[in-house]
Amino acid sequence: HTSVFDKIIVCSGSNHVPHVPQVEGDHLFEGDSCHSSQYRSAKPFQGKKVLLVGMGESGSDIAYSISKVAKSLQIMTRKGPGAVIARRKYGKVIDVDTTRAYHGLPKTFMKFEGLGSPLWHKLKTWIESLNNNEEDDALDVAMANVKFTKYHWMSRYGTKSENFIRAVTEHGATYKETNILEMGAKSVKMGNGSAYECDAIVWCSGFSTNFSFLPSEFRKLQYRNDLWKKTFHPTFGTSIAFVGFARPNVGSIPPIAELQARFTALALAERVSLPLSDEMESVMKIDREYEEWLFPWDYERVQSLCSYMETLMDWSRLLGCDIDLARLVRNPSIAGRVIFGPLIPAQFRLFGPGSDFDGSMEALTLADSIPFVQKQFLFSLMLAIGTLSNFGLADPPIGLFLS
């Protein structure tokens, strides 16, 4: 059966085809081998020596699960686990920290080179620790005791699970940062000169995107290099759109995908217009250079990687649904939740096309927010940077003072 369409929207996702690296001697390995997408439970790994390769949330959770039943478990990554972010902090889900007040600070101020952190960030971390519970304190100790390269979330993708830390501290797993040089029948040789005898390997090595169902010119498409806002191709305009392929380093894909989908619907209905091809190419170059600066360790490998805050703000401006602060100040409670609450889709339904002000207000009221002492600190930081920006001494905060 063949059908003809005027427009195509591709929403097949980037986690489509399991990627398993090719390693010298991999055909010789006699043990069990599976990709994380095939993992269902730890039961098949009972009493075995297991090597887990890679990380991400799946890798971290699988490591913890297997560590409880395996004879031994070695966790291996090449460049570290990224920025490790606990799922919960001070009794709240960590998503409450993805606020305009924090993520809206200019990246030229927030981002720091290398692996250290500036004084303001150490102060923020200390203030957050004032709200720690016993579980938070225990995790902080565990994080300090496990040797892994520690990155700030501003420079790398986030691994929003601390479970691989628990696998090491609670169940005796080991962690190493190296690569695999060669595989034998029952062992693996590492780039650091060590070897590990194992009965099973779990590959948490990510996915490859498959566009084999599209014409040949799209099959090797790179989101960062070829698509305006990782959505539209300058040559093909609204004939084809890619929705859901922008992966933020922190935050989540669905809020961005919703804004992409809303803009795409308006573009296909000819209610908004795409920029001219030359303008799209110019913006793509600027975005590409910014992301390469922001994510020096990951931009080549993860083409879909983007900054959560900037991406949401870009789409909200394009849609015309950015915040009318003058209207919100009439309700200080909601204004506070917009600035100090998590960046949830309801914030982008307050104004503009497809808005539902009352429904969004209700959703924002139900959403949690960061503790009061953190609000005070971030508010002071916002004012200080806003003042400096007025004198040309800093970039202004984004997403806070729109009208």
Secondary structure, DSSP 8 states (H G I E B T S, - for coil): -----S-EEE---S--EE-----TTGGG--SEEEEGGG---SGGGTT-EEEEEE-HHHHHHHHHHHHTTSSEEEEEESS--SEE--SEETTEEGGGG-BHHHHTS-HHHH--STT---HHHHHHHHHHHTT--HHHHHHHHHHHHS------TTTS-EE---HHHHHHHHH--EEEE--EEEE-SSEEEETTS-EEE-SEEEEE--EE---TTS-GGGTT--HHHHSBTTTB-TTTGGGEEE-S--EESSS-HHHHHHHHHHHHHHHHTTSS----HHHHHHHHHHHHHHHHHH-TTTTTT-TTEE-HHHHHHHHHHHHT----HHHHTTSHHHHHHHHHSB--GGGGGSSSTT--HHHHHHHHHHS----HHHHHHHHHHHHHHHHHHHTTSS---SSSS--
